[in-house]
Amino acid sequence: MNVEILTPLLDVLDILGVAVFALSGALLAAKDRQTFVTMVFFALMTGVGGGTVRDLLIGAPVFWISDPWIAFACFAVALLTWMTPTRWWEGKLLEFADGAGLTGYAVLGAAKALSYGVPPVPAVLMGVVTGCVGGIIRDVVAGRPSIIVGPELYITAATLSAALCVLGEVIGLPRIPVWIAAGTAGFLLRSAAIHWKLALPAYSREA
């Protein structure tokens, strides 16, 4: 891959992933009855957190610093949240949207890591970081338990998408179909986990 990933597909994934995660951050601030400024902060921090950590780790320019549309998308999502009742966003819809953002962002992160010469296994991890870290930062700042500390299939879905993306690159398959298939596979796994409450077995041995 080229160092500059400018394909329309990845550009769309970037904006959509940021917007979905920004919405989850803004909604958390709304439910806590925070100010609009705090809501914008939560939206930005959640939306760009994973991508920022990824870029710092792989030595890339931090993506949202040079792209004004990223911060604008976070602001717009925060404004939309501020102007609408939180009940509009409750239920399974946001969970499925978050799943789409999670797995799409995992593909984006893995693909970008590969483009900077990161080996396959660390590239998978960079995909997981991209998809998960923003939500972790959001939950830590808000003082609430994170979804990743439970048995729910969340990181697993991100890992599946990132791994399929990297595998396709390693064996030389066409990139765009691989990215679509990888994101879809992870999203289907996440959707199944939401619908049927699938979870990994938890550690149960006595101390």
Stockholm file with secondary structure:
# STOCKHOLM 1.0

chainA/1-207         MNVEILTPLLDVLDILGVAVFALSGALLAAKDRQTFVTMVFFALMTGVGGGTVRDLLIGAPVFWISDPWIAFACFAVALLTWMTPTRWWEGKLLEFADGAGLTGYAVLGAAKALSYGVPPVPAVLMGVVTGCVGGIIRDVVAGRPSIIVGPELYITAATLSAALCVLGEVIGLPRIPVWIAAGTAGFLLRSAAIHWKLALPAYSREA
#=GR chainA/1-207 SS CCSSCCCHHHHHHHHHHHHHHHHHHHHHHHHTTCCHHHHHHHHHHHHHHHHHHHHHHHTCCCTTTSCHHHHHHHHHHHHHHHTSCGGGGCSHHHHHHHHHHHHHHHHHHHHHHHHTTCCHHHHHHHHHHHHHHHHHHHHHHHTCCCGGGSSBSSHHHHHHHHHHHHHHHHTTCCHHHHHHHHHHHHHHHHHHHHHHTCBCCCCCCCC
#=GC SS_cons         CCSSCCCHHHHHHHHHHHHHHHHHHHHHHHHTTCCHHHHHHHHHHHHHHHHHHHHHHHTCCCTTTSCHHHHHHHHHHHHHHHTSCGGGGCSHHHHHHHHHHHHHHHHHHHHHHHHTTCCHHHHHHHHHHHHHHHHHHHHHHHTCCCGGGSSBSSHHHHHHHHHHHHHHHHTTCCHHHHHHHHHHHHHHHHHHHHHHTCBCCCCCCCC
//
